[in-house]
Amino acid sequence: MDQHLGMNRTGIDMSPIHSKKMMQVDDDIPLTTDGNTTTANIEDYFLENAEPLGSVPLPGTVKGVAKASLKMASGRHPEVFINKLGERLAYERTGVRIYQQLITKCQHAPADLSPDLQLPIDRLRQFCSQEEEHFELLTNCLRKLGADPTAQTPDADASSVGASGFMKVITDPRTSISQCLQAMLAIELADNAAWELLAKLAEDMGMKDMAQEFQHALQQEDIHLREVRAWYEKSVRVQARMF
């Protein structure tokens, strides 16, 4: 059973006396650190003076430089395309690891788990394999452009930070299969939208072969999204009937 009633003490209703005290404003607590600088001032300072998250690396080969220069001369910005390719690469790498962790969790699920809450391991392995294929595809595409697939682009950095939360949900021994599927649904929704955008960017850059490969990846991601969504909805509805 994924959910049950228990002694959950996180809500304020568990301690009415303490909650009232907590909500009272204490005049003795200073609202500033030195009489002038408030927390908001500090936040404003960092927001106004922050540098970018990173930069798109220069092409590592002469061929790459030539291609980038050619695209720039024609009014296009290959650095934007490379940035998004790097983002997808990081996301797919994490996707492989997340599917691996989900498979492991399913293999160690309680033996008395309802059959309706069990996931098809073979199907998960297929999805994991496809995520790995997408990773290889993006690696090759970056190399064709003369870019270094091992370099972390700004959007790859941001994407990795965002995906780290999903990884924590999947790897936490306490989370249920249903909770993991909710995280997987968010992952697949973002993945689906990103592949659609990447295919459009490839078209904009005049790279029709890449666009076709990205469309194929998108078709596979459509299946991932559809099945993960169905698994998640079924898991929640089954639990609702079991109470």
Sequence and secondary structure as in RCSB ss.txt:
>XXXX:A:sequence
MDQHLGMNRTGIDMSPIHSKKMMQVDDDIPLTTDGNTTTANIEDYFLENAEPLGSVPLPGTVKGVAKASLKMASG
RHPEVFINKLGERLAYERTGVRIYQQLITKCQHAPADLSPDLQLPIDRLRQFCSQEEEHFELLTNCLRKLGADPT
AQTPDADASSVGASGFMKVITDPRTSISQCLQAMLAIELADNAAWELLAKLAEDMGMKDMAQEFQHALQQEDIHL
REVRAWYEKSVRVQARMF
>XXXX:A:secstr
          SGGG HHHHHHHHS  TTS SSSSSS  HHHHHHHHHHH   S      SSHHHHHHHHHHHHTT
  HHHHHHHHHHHHHHHHHHHHHHHHHHHHHHTS TTS GGG   HHHHHHHHHHHHHHHHHHHHHHHHTT  TT
S  HHHHHHHHHHHHHHHHHH TT  HHHHHHHHHHHHHHHHHHHHHHHHHHHHTT HHHHHHHHHHHHHHHHHH
HHHHHHHHHHHHHHHHH 
